[in-house]
């Protein structure tokens, strides 16, 4: 069967990663969560004192970029890659609210994007990959054979994210999470560099009222047509 690139973009907490992971498992493809890479750079910046409130020390971060080593290590129990930052497994740490609060600003920096986009393009060279993010269908793989743009209402997304954070023991309120989700949408959509937008040829999937099984049914017929 021919191998393709599947680009999945959309708003935060839409379930992009779960969906991308399920498609990758079904096809035996590699799954890459590019948000984790932006989160890794953000965690590095926080740890090195480059994030103060909403201010990022952009000049210092850009200068340090070549020394920020990012990779993935396959985690059998998650059936996905854990993010490795300079040799340390930081998969849990990059999901904290502290990182979530700063990541949109870090990912708006052109030099950060250029470095991570180049890494992502290298990962897709052999095809057979499902990559999720914000600019995969528009910038990373504009020629991807299948592009999906995911969305869901802010309320639905905030509730999903809140549940995840509480399950991890984070002390947050639903209001905090809703604000964070809405603020990230605003920054992602309005940044100058690769703003979040639907590629003209991306299929739209609003999963506000859909289970993962229903989403898999939706994609099944599309994949059958594309791969046969
Ligand atoms: O998917 P996520 O919520 O883990 O992504 C974290 C942040 O990274 C999000 O605010 C937008 C940014 N991001 C991006 O700018 N481009 C990508 N390809 C992936 C994520």
py3Dmol code that shows the C-alpha trace and the ligand (Angstrom):
import py3Dmol

protein = """\
ATOM      1  CA  UNK A   1       0.000   0.000   0.000  1.00  0.00           C
ATOM      2  CA  UNK A   2       1.376   3.449  -0.820  1.00  0.00           C
ATOM      3  CA  UNK A   3       2.634   5.608   2.058  1.00  0.00           C
ATOM      4  CA  UNK A   4       1.375   9.134   2.502  1.00  0.00           C
ATOM      5  CA  UNK A   5       1.759  12.142   4.792  1.00  0.00           C
ATOM      6  CA  UNK A   6      -1.275  12.988   6.924  1.00  0.00           C
ATOM      7  CA  UNK A   7      -1.351  16.552   8.281  1.00  0.00           C
ATOM      8  CA  UNK A   8      -3.719  17.291  11.158  1.00  0.00           C
ATOM      9  CA  UNK A   9      -4.128  20.898  12.266  1.00  0.00           C
ATOM     10  CA  UNK A  10      -6.587  22.711  14.455  1.00  0.00           C
ATOM     11  CA  UNK A  11      -7.345  24.445  17.714  1.00  0.00           C
ATOM     12  CA  UNK A  12      -5.829  23.475  21.063  1.00  0.00           C
ATOM     13  CA  UNK A  13      -7.468  20.645  23.043  1.00  0.00           C
ATOM     14  CA  UNK A  14      -9.450  19.401  20.053  1.00  0.00           C
ATOM     15  CA  UNK A  15      -8.191  15.876  20.548  1.00  0.00           C
ATOM     16  CA  UNK A  16      -5.825  16.212  17.580  1.00  0.00           C
ATOM     17  CA  UNK A  17      -3.138  14.073  19.173  1.00  0.00           C
ATOM     18  CA  UNK A  18      -5.509  11.257  20.195  1.00  0.00           C
ATOM     19  CA  UNK A  19      -6.979  11.225  16.699  1.00  0.00           C
ATOM     20  CA  UNK A  20      -3.565  11.392  14.989  1.00  0.00           C
ATOM     21  CA  UNK A  21      -2.252   8.627  17.247  1.00  0.00           C
ATOM     22  CA  UNK A  22      -5.207   6.381  16.473  1.00  0.00           C
ATOM     23  CA  UNK A  23      -4.770   6.891  12.714  1.00  0.00           C
ATOM     24  CA  UNK A  24      -1.024   6.186  12.977  1.00  0.00           C
ATOM     25  CA  UNK A  25      -1.690   2.970  14.947  1.00  0.00           C
ATOM     26  CA  UNK A  26      -4.253   1.850  12.367  1.00  0.00           C
ATOM     27  CA  UNK A  27      -1.872   2.399   9.442  1.00  0.00           C
ATOM     28  CA  UNK A  28       1.395   1.464  11.187  1.00  0.00           C
ATOM     29  CA  UNK A  29       2.633   5.029  10.625  1.00  0.00           C
ATOM     30  CA  UNK A  30       4.863   7.232  12.785  1.00  0.00           C
ATOM     31  CA  UNK A  31       2.945   9.760  14.899  1.00  0.00           C
ATOM     32  CA  UNK A  32       4.510  13.130  15.709  1.00  0.00           C
ATOM     33  CA  UNK A  33       2.926  15.646  18.098  1.00  0.00           C
ATOM     34  CA  UNK A  34       4.594  18.900  17.056  1.00  0.00           C
ATOM     35  CA  UNK A  35       2.976  20.815  19.936  1.00  0.00           C
ATOM     36  CA  UNK A  36       5.223  18.760  22.245  1.00  0.00           C
ATOM     37  CA  UNK A  37       8.271  20.166  20.444  1.00  0.00           C
ATOM     38  CA  UNK A  38       7.127  23.793  21.004  1.00  0.00           C
ATOM     39  CA  UNK A  39       6.355  22.873  24.605  1.00  0.00           C
ATOM     40  CA  UNK A  40       9.873  21.436  24.997  1.00  0.00           C
ATOM     41  CA  UNK A  41      11.506  24.669  23.849  1.00  0.00           C
ATOM     42  CA  UNK A  42       9.175  26.569  26.200  1.00  0.00           C
ATOM     43  CA  UNK A  43      10.117  24.394  29.190  1.00  0.00           C
ATOM     44  CA  UNK A  44      13.789  24.963  28.383  1.00  0.00           C
ATOM     45  CA  UNK A  45      13.209  28.756  28.271  1.00  0.00           C
ATOM     46  CA  UNK A  46      11.352  28.676  31.623  1.00  0.00           C
ATOM     47  CA  UNK A  47      14.115  26.644  33.250  1.00  0.00           C
ATOM     48  CA  UNK A  48      16.743  29.078  32.004  1.00  0.00           C
ATOM     49  CA  UNK A  49      14.917  32.133  33.379  1.00  0.00           C
ATOM     50  CA  UNK A  50      13.888  33.451  29.978  1.00  0.00           C
ATOM     51  CA  UNK A  51      10.168  33.670  30.758  1.00  0.00           C
ATOM     52  CA  UNK A  52       8.991  36.385  33.156  1.00  0.00           C
ATOM     53  CA  UNK A  53       5.224  36.764  33.296  1.00  0.00           C
ATOM     54  CA  UNK A  54       4.179  37.334  29.698  1.00  0.00           C
ATOM     55  CA  UNK A  55       7.667  38.497  28.658  1.00  0.00           C
ATOM     56  CA  UNK A  56      10.039  36.167  26.803  1.00  0.00           C
ATOM     57  CA  UNK A  57      13.740  37.028  26.487  1.00  0.00           C
ATOM     58  CA  UNK A  58      13.609  36.393  22.764  1.00  0.00           C
ATOM     59  CA  UNK A  59      17.179  37.424  21.907  1.00  0.00           C
ATOM     60  CA  UNK A  60      18.714  35.045  24.457  1.00  0.00           C
ATOM     61  CA  UNK A  61      16.383  32.214  23.507  1.00  0.00           C
ATOM     62  CA  UNK A  62      17.138  32.542  19.787  1.00  0.00           C
ATOM     63  CA  UNK A  63      20.873  32.582  20.527  1.00  0.00           C
ATOM     64  CA  UNK A  64      20.536  29.419  22.622  1.00  0.00           C
ATOM     65  CA  UNK A  65      18.388  27.529  20.073  1.00  0.00           C
ATOM     66  CA  UNK A  66      21.204  25.408  18.576  1.00  0.00           C
ATOM     67  CA  UNK A  67      21.944  23.978  22.028  1.00  0.00           C
ATOM     68  CA  UNK A  68      18.323  22.938  22.718  1.00  0.00           C
ATOM     69  CA  UNK A  69      18.276  19.274  21.787  1.00  0.00           C
ATOM     70  CA  UNK A  70      14.792  17.886  21.077  1.00  0.00           C
ATOM     71  CA  UNK A  71      13.897  14.318  20.147  1.00  0.00           C
ATOM     72  CA  UNK A  72      11.284  11.628  20.807  1.00  0.00           C
ATOM     73  CA  UNK A  73      11.646   8.231  22.492  1.00  0.00           C
ATOM     74  CA  UNK A  74       8.904   5.687  21.840  1.00  0.00           C
ATOM     75  CA  UNK A  75       6.895   4.892  24.965  1.00  0.00           C
ATOM     76  CA  UNK A  76       5.271   1.469  24.606  1.00  0.00           C
ATOM     77  CA  UNK A  77       2.546   2.124  27.189  1.00  0.00           C
ATOM     78  CA  UNK A  78       1.424   5.409  25.558  1.00  0.00           C
ATOM     79  CA  UNK A  79       2.019   4.065  22.044  1.00  0.00           C
ATOM     80  CA  UNK A  80       3.615   7.419  21.219  1.00  0.00           C
ATOM     81  CA  UNK A  81       6.906   9.241  21.512  1.00  0.00           C
ATOM     82  CA  UNK A  82       7.822  10.911  24.800  1.00  0.00           C
ATOM     83  CA  UNK A  83       9.536  14.254  24.386  1.00  0.00           C
ATOM     84  CA  UNK A  84      13.238  14.162  25.249  1.00  0.00           C
ATOM     85  CA  UNK A  85      14.784  17.534  26.060  1.00  0.00           C
ATOM     86  CA  UNK A  86      18.594  17.532  26.224  1.00  0.00           C
ATOM     87  CA  UNK A  87      18.575  13.879  27.284  1.00  0.00           C
ATOM     88  CA  UNK A  88      15.754  14.180  29.869  1.00  0.00           C
ATOM     89  CA  UNK A  89      12.282  12.699  29.437  1.00  0.00           C
ATOM     90  CA  UNK A  90       9.999  15.717  30.019  1.00  0.00           C
ATOM     91  CA  UNK A  91       6.733  14.299  28.608  1.00  0.00           C
ATOM     92  CA  UNK A  92       4.850  15.064  31.842  1.00  0.00           C
ATOM     93  CA  UNK A  93       6.482  18.405  32.569  1.00  0.00           C
ATOM     94  CA  UNK A  94       5.632  19.922  29.188  1.00  0.00           C
ATOM     95  CA  UNK A  95       1.896  19.479  29.907  1.00  0.00           C
ATOM     96  CA  UNK A  96       1.876  21.746  33.004  1.00  0.00           C
ATOM     97  CA  UNK A  97      -0.213  24.926  33.035  1.00  0.00           C
ATOM     98  CA  UNK A  98       3.008  26.946  33.414  1.00  0.00           C
ATOM     99  CA  UNK A  99       4.247  25.660  30.048  1.00  0.00           C
ATOM    100  CA  UNK A 100       0.756  25.980  28.502  1.00  0.00           C
ATOM    101  CA  UNK A 101       0.652  29.642  29.557  1.00  0.00           C
ATOM    102  CA  UNK A 102       3.925  30.521  27.794  1.00  0.00           C
ATOM    103  CA  UNK A 103       3.979  28.186  24.793  1.00  0.00           C
ATOM    104  CA  UNK A 104       1.949  30.340  22.383  1.00  0.00           C
ATOM    105  CA  UNK A 105       4.386  33.222  22.852  1.00  0.00           C
ATOM    106  CA  UNK A 106       7.434  31.020  22.370  1.00  0.00           C
ATOM    107  CA  UNK A 107       5.913  29.422  19.282  1.00  0.00           C
ATOM    108  CA  UNK A 108       5.285  32.872  17.767  1.00  0.00           C
ATOM    109  CA  UNK A 109       9.072  33.449  17.493  1.00  0.00           C
ATOM    110  CA  UNK A 110      10.139  33.040  13.847  1.00  0.00           C
ATOM    111  CA  UNK A 111      13.540  31.464  14.605  1.00  0.00           C
ATOM    112  CA  UNK A 112      11.936  28.884  16.925  1.00  0.00           C
ATOM    113  CA  UNK A 113       9.477  27.949  14.180  1.00  0.00           C
ATOM    114  CA  UNK A 114      12.185  27.756  11.502  1.00  0.00           C
ATOM    115  CA  UNK A 115      14.215  25.319  13.574  1.00  0.00           C
ATOM    116  CA  UNK A 116      11.300  23.067  14.526  1.00  0.00           C
ATOM    117  CA  UNK A 117       9.736  23.113  11.037  1.00  0.00           C
ATOM    118  CA  UNK A 118      13.065  21.958   9.537  1.00  0.00           C
ATOM    119  CA  UNK A 119      13.192  19.084  12.057  1.00  0.00           C
ATOM    120  CA  UNK A 120       9.578  18.123  11.253  1.00  0.00           C
ATOM    121  CA  UNK A 121      10.207  18.137   7.502  1.00  0.00           C
ATOM    122  CA  UNK A 122      13.195  15.829   8.014  1.00  0.00           C
ATOM    123  CA  UNK A 123      10.994  13.436  10.040  1.00  0.00           C
ATOM    124  CA  UNK A 124       8.524  13.207   7.136  1.00  0.00           C
ATOM    125  CA  UNK A 125      11.052  12.474   4.441  1.00  0.00           C
ATOM    126  CA  UNK A 126      10.179   8.766   4.308  1.00  0.00           C
ATOM    127  CA  UNK A 127       6.385   9.473   4.416  1.00  0.00           C
ATOM    128  CA  UNK A 128       4.203   7.074   6.429  1.00  0.00           C
ATOM    129  CA  UNK A 129       3.713   9.764   9.066  1.00  0.00           C
ATOM    130  CA  UNK A 130       0.798  11.417  10.847  1.00  0.00           C
ATOM    131  CA  UNK A 131       1.777  14.808  12.215  1.00  0.00           C
ATOM    132  CA  UNK A 132      -0.432  17.089  14.261  1.00  0.00           C
ATOM    133  CA  UNK A 133       0.005  20.785  14.980  1.00  0.00           C
ATOM    134  CA  UNK A 134      -1.089  24.193  13.751  1.00  0.00           C
ATOM    135  CA  UNK A 135       0.798  24.698  10.493  1.00  0.00           C
ATOM    136  CA  UNK A 136       1.408  21.170   9.222  1.00  0.00           C
ATOM    137  CA  UNK A 137      -0.877  21.401   6.182  1.00  0.00           C
ATOM    138  CA  UNK A 138       0.010  25.023   5.434  1.00  0.00           C
ATOM    139  CA  UNK A 139       3.773  25.249   6.096  1.00  0.00           C
ATOM    140  CA  UNK A 140       5.445  21.987   7.114  1.00  0.00           C
ATOM    141  CA  UNK A 141       3.881  19.735   4.452  1.00  0.00           C
ATOM    142  CA  UNK A 142       1.906  21.903   2.028  1.00  0.00           C
ATOM    143  CA  UNK A 143       1.853  18.928  -0.364  1.00  0.00           C
ATOM    144  CA  UNK A 144       0.568  16.387   2.179  1.00  0.00           C
ATOM    145  CA  UNK A 145      -1.747  13.851   0.536  1.00  0.00           C
ATOM    146  CA  UNK A 146      -4.324  14.212   3.329  1.00  0.00           C
ATOM    147  CA  UNK A 147      -5.009  17.324   5.394  1.00  0.00           C
ATOM    148  CA  UNK A 148      -7.532  17.551   8.199  1.00  0.00           C
ATOM    149  CA  UNK A 149      -8.488  20.690  10.106  1.00  0.00           C
ATOM    150  CA  UNK A 150     -10.048  19.957  13.507  1.00  0.00           C
ATOM    151  CA  UNK A 151     -12.224  22.185  15.608  1.00  0.00           C
ATOM    152  CA  UNK A 152     -14.643  22.009  18.567  1.00  0.00           C
ATOM    153  CA  UNK A 153     -16.371  24.649  20.692  1.00  0.00           C
ATOM    154  CA  UNK A 154     -14.276  26.513  23.325  1.00  0.00           C
ATOM    155  CA  UNK A 155     -16.472  25.078  26.110  1.00  0.00           C
ATOM    156  CA  UNK A 156     -16.053  21.493  24.974  1.00  0.00           C
ATOM    157  CA  UNK A 157     -12.294  21.947  24.595  1.00  0.00           C
ATOM    158  CA  UNK A 158     -11.897  23.647  27.991  1.00  0.00           C
ATOM    159  CA  UNK A 159     -13.811  20.818  29.712  1.00  0.00           C
ATOM    160  CA  UNK A 160     -11.640  18.164  28.025  1.00  0.00           C
ATOM    161  CA  UNK A 161      -8.433  19.959  29.018  1.00  0.00           C
ATOM    162  CA  UNK A 162      -9.673  20.588  32.573  1.00  0.00           C
ATOM    163  CA  UNK A 163     -10.364  16.880  33.049  1.00  0.00           C
ATOM    164  CA  UNK A 164      -6.887  15.974  31.808  1.00  0.00           C
ATOM    165  CA  UNK A 165      -5.176  18.477  34.123  1.00  0.00           C
ATOM    166  CA  UNK A 166      -7.201  17.473  37.194  1.00  0.00           C
ATOM    167  CA  UNK A 167      -6.418  13.810  36.488  1.00  0.00           C
ATOM    168  CA  UNK A 168      -2.745  14.779  36.574  1.00  0.00           C
ATOM    169  CA  UNK A 169      -3.191  16.471  39.956  1.00  0.00           C
ATOM    170  CA  UNK A 170      -2.891  20.079  38.673  1.00  0.00           C
ATOM    171  CA  UNK A 171      -4.741  22.629  40.821  1.00  0.00           C
ATOM    172  CA  UNK A 172      -6.728  24.591  38.244  1.00  0.00           C
ATOM    173  CA  UNK A 173     -10.254  25.884  37.832  1.00  0.00           C
ATOM    174  CA  UNK A 174     -12.416  25.375  34.752  1.00  0.00           C
ATOM    175  CA  UNK A 175     -12.449  29.173  34.302  1.00  0.00           C
ATOM    176  CA  UNK A 176      -8.622  29.319  34.260  1.00  0.00           C
ATOM    177  CA  UNK A 177      -8.519  26.568  31.660  1.00  0.00           C
ATOM    178  CA  UNK A 178     -11.226  28.199  29.509  1.00  0.00           C
ATOM    179  CA  UNK A 179      -9.301  31.496  29.590  1.00  0.00           C
ATOM    180  CA  UNK A 180      -6.062  29.688  28.647  1.00  0.00           C
ATOM    181  CA  UNK A 181      -7.751  27.887  25.738  1.00  0.00           C
ATOM    182  CA  UNK A 182      -9.332  31.119  24.409  1.00  0.00           C
ATOM    183  CA  UNK A 183      -6.104  33.088  24.828  1.00  0.00           C
ATOM    184  CA  UNK A 184      -4.100  30.424  23.005  1.00  0.00           C
ATOM    185  CA  UNK A 185      -6.621  30.472  20.139  1.00  0.00           C
ATOM    186  CA  UNK A 186      -6.223  34.236  19.888  1.00  0.00           C
ATOM    187  CA  UNK A 187      -2.413  34.136  19.847  1.00  0.00           C
ATOM    188  CA  UNK A 188      -2.260  31.139  17.480  1.00  0.00           C
ATOM    189  CA  UNK A 189      -4.667  32.781  14.999  1.00  0.00           C
ATOM    190  CA  UNK A 190      -3.186  36.274  15.031  1.00  0.00           C
ATOM    191  CA  UNK A 191       0.582  35.677  15.116  1.00  0.00           C
ATOM    192  CA  UNK A 192       2.546  36.945  12.109  1.00  0.00           C
ATOM    193  CA  UNK A 193       4.487  33.684  11.632  1.00  0.00           C
ATOM    194  CA  UNK A 194       2.434  30.753  10.305  1.00  0.00           C
ATOM    195  CA  UNK A 195      -0.865  31.703  11.980  1.00  0.00           C
ATOM    196  CA  UNK A 196      -3.345  28.901  12.621  1.00  0.00           C
ATOM    197  CA  UNK A 197      -5.597  28.660   9.590  1.00  0.00           C
ATOM    198  CA  UNK A 198      -7.269  25.957   7.589  1.00  0.00           C
ATOM    199  CA  UNK A 199      -5.449  25.037   4.373  1.00  0.00           C
ATOM    200  CA  UNK A 200      -7.749  25.471   1.365  1.00  0.00           C
ATOM    201  CA  UNK A 201      -7.571  21.727   0.671  1.00  0.00           C
ATOM    202  CA  UNK A 202      -8.006  20.532   4.291  1.00  0.00           C
ATOM    203  CA  UNK A 203     -11.083  18.515   5.267  1.00  0.00           C
ATOM    204  CA  UNK A 204     -12.966  20.067   8.201  1.00  0.00           C
ATOM    205  CA  UNK A 205     -13.761  17.943  11.250  1.00  0.00           C
ATOM    206  CA  UNK A 206     -15.817  19.497  14.068  1.00  0.00           C
ATOM    207  CA  UNK A 207     -15.733  16.900  16.826  1.00  0.00           C
ATOM    208  CA  UNK A 208     -17.688  18.825  19.521  1.00  0.00           C
ATOM    209  CA  UNK A 209     -20.236  16.007  19.662  1.00  0.00           C
ATOM    210  CA  UNK A 210     -18.219  13.078  18.342  1.00  0.00           C
ATOM    211  CA  UNK A 211     -16.538  10.172  20.099  1.00  0.00           C
ATOM    212  CA  UNK A 212     -13.153   8.923  18.944  1.00  0.00           C
ATOM    213  CA  UNK A 213     -14.920   5.888  17.385  1.00  0.00           C
ATOM    214  CA  UNK A 214     -17.176   8.178  15.356  1.00  0.00           C
ATOM    215  CA  UNK A 215     -14.119  10.125  14.224  1.00  0.00           C
ATOM    216  CA  UNK A 216     -12.436   6.872  13.178  1.00  0.00           C
ATOM    217  CA  UNK A 217     -15.528   5.900  11.152  1.00  0.00           C
ATOM    218  CA  UNK A 218     -15.358   9.295   9.451  1.00  0.00           C
ATOM    219  CA  UNK A 219     -11.689   8.840   8.504  1.00  0.00           C
ATOM    220  CA  UNK A 220     -11.978   5.173   7.483  1.00  0.00           C
ATOM    221  CA  UNK A 221     -13.804   5.802   4.227  1.00  0.00           C
ATOM    222  CA  UNK A 222     -11.475   8.682   3.370  1.00  0.00           C
ATOM    223  CA  UNK A 223      -8.394   6.501   3.931  1.00  0.00           C
ATOM    224  CA  UNK A 224      -9.827   3.645   1.936  1.00  0.00           C
ATOM    225  CA  UNK A 225     -10.339   5.917  -1.056  1.00  0.00           C
ATOM    226  CA  UNK A 226      -6.880   7.465  -0.748  1.00  0.00           C
ATOM    227  CA  UNK A 227      -4.782   4.379  -0.139  1.00  0.00           C
ATOM    228  CA  UNK A 228      -6.286   1.856  -2.530  1.00  0.00           C
TER     229      UNK A 228
END
"""
ligand_1 = """\
20
LIG
O -1.015 21.190 20.466
P -0.520 21.842 21.744
O -1.602 22.528 22.529
O 0.307 20.942 22.583
O 0.458 23.006 21.215
C 1.122 23.849 22.099
C 1.350 25.210 21.470
O 2.299 25.111 20.424
C 0.121 25.898 20.892
O -0.230 27.026 21.657
C 0.521 26.349 19.523
C 1.914 25.883 19.325
N 2.083 25.077 18.116
C 2.422 25.728 16.954
O 2.516 26.951 16.954
N 2.654 25.020 15.835
C 2.551 23.692 15.824
N 2.800 23.017 14.700
C 2.185 23.001 17.010
C 1.945 23.739 18.139
"""
view = py3Dmol.view(width=600, height=400)
view.addModel(protein, "pdb")
view.setStyle({"model": 0}, {"cartoon": {"style": "trace"}})
view.addModel(ligand_1, "xyz")
view.setStyle({"model": 1}, {"stick": {}})
view.zoomTo()
view.show()
